[in-house]
Amino acid sequence: MRFIGDYSAKTDAKGRVFLPSAFRKILKAEGETSLVLRGDVFQKCLVLYPESVWNAQLDDLRQGLNQWNRQQQMMLRQFLLDAEPLELDKEGRLLISKRKLQFAGIEDDVRFLAMVDRIEIWSKQALEEVMNQGDGLGDDMEQLLGQKSGEQ
C-alpha cells in the first residue's frame, strides 16, 4: 500500500474531517476498513494507520522488545496507550477525539500528508513550521545518501 500526496481539509465542530478521496480509494482497493490513530512519537501530529500496517508495525515492535525487560514493557504500554481504533463514516469522514486534536494543535485547518504506508494529520501551521526548518531536502539527502562507501 502506497499513499501519495498532501491535502488540506477542515474539521467541523464535532472534530470530524473528510479523509481525502485519493486516500479513501487506496484503502478501498486494498480492502482496508479499519484504521488506527495515534500521536506521533517525534512530532506534534497524528498518524493514521490502515489496520494491516498497524498490525505489522506492532509485530515489528514486539519482536524487537524483550517482554521480560521492565523498561521495554513500559515503552510498549506507552505506545499502545495512545492508539485509538477508527472507521470512516458513510460520508468518508474520520471522527478525531478532542484529546488527539489538542495534542496535534488542530483547530480547524488540517493537512493530510502521505507517508508511504501511513498518513500524517497535521495542523496546517505546525506542518508549515516543521517544513521550514533545516537546510532543505537536497542538503539532507546529499548528507544521507551522497557518499558511497569508501569515498571521503
N, C-alpha and C positions, 0 to 999 in steps of 0.2 A: 504494500500500500504506500503510495507516494502522493502527498499533498503538495501543492504548489500555489504560491500567491500570497497577497497581502490585501485584506479587505477591511473596509470601515463599516460600522453599524452603530446603532444607538440602542441603549437599554430603555425599557419602559418603566413605569413607576413600580412595577412588581419585580423588577430585576430580570425580565425576560429579554432575550435578544435573538434575532434571527441568525442562525448559522448560515454562512454564505452558501448559495446554491451549488457552487463548484465543489465545496467540501461535502455537501449532502449527496451529490451524485456519486462521488468516490465511495462514501460509506455505503450507499445503496448497492452499488456494483459489487462491493466486497461482502455484502450480506451482514454488515455491522449495524445493529440496532441499539446496543447498549454502549454507553460511554462512561468514562471515569474522569472526574475533575479533581485536581489538587493544586495547591500553590507550588510554584517553582521553588527549588531548594537554593537557587542563587539570586534570582531577581524577583521583584515585586510584580509578578504576572501570574496568570493561571495557566495550567497545562491541561489540555483536553486530550485524553487517550481513547481511541477505539478499544473496546474490551479485549480484543485479541492482542493488541500491542501492550496494554496494561498487564495482561497475564504473562506475556513474555518478559516484560520489564521485571515483574515480581519474581519470576523464575530465575532470571539472571542475578537479581539482588540476593535472593535467598541462597542461591548456590555459592555466592561469594562471601556469605556470612557464616560464622560459627554459632550454632544455636546454643552452645554452652559458654559463650562469651557474653557477660553481662552488658558491656558497653555496646556491642553489636546488636544485641536483642533490643536495647533501648533505642538505637538508631532505627531499627526496623519498625518498632512501635510508633515512633515519631513520624516516620514516612507514611505509614498506613493510617494514622490517626487523622490526617488531613484529607484523606481521599473520600470523595462522595460519588455514588453512582448517579448517572443522569440518563435520561432518554429525551429525544426530541418530541415535542408535541405534534399534533396533526398539521400545524402550520409550519413546522420546521424550526421552532424556537427552543432555546435552552432556558431553563429557569435557574439562574445563578443565585445562590444564597447571599443574604446581606453580608454575612461574615466574609465570604470569598470576595465580594465586590469591594468591601472595605480593605481587605488585605492588599488587593491589587490597585487600590486608589481609583476604581472605576466609578464615575458618577453617571455619565450618560454616553459619552463618545468612546467607542470601543474599536480596537484594531485586532483583527484576527491575522496571525502570522503563521504560515505553513512552516513546519519544522520537520520535514521529511515524512515521518510516520505518526506525528502528533501535531497538535495545533496549539499555539500560544495565544492567550487572550490578554490584551494589554489595555490600560487606559491610553488614549491617544497621546497625551502629553508625556507619560512615562516612557513610551516606546521612542518618541522623538528625542527625549533627553538621552536615553541609553545609546541610540544610534548615532548621536552627535559626539560621543566620547571617543577617544582613541585617535590613532594616526590614520585610520582608514583601512578598508578591506584589502587593498593592494599591498600595503606595507605589512599587514598581518599575515597575508597568505605567503608573501615572499619570505618572511621570517620563519614561518612554519614549514613551508614546502619548497622553498627556493634553493636550498643547499642539498646536493646529492651526497650520499655517504662518501667519505674520502676527500671531499672538497673542503677548502678552508676559506 
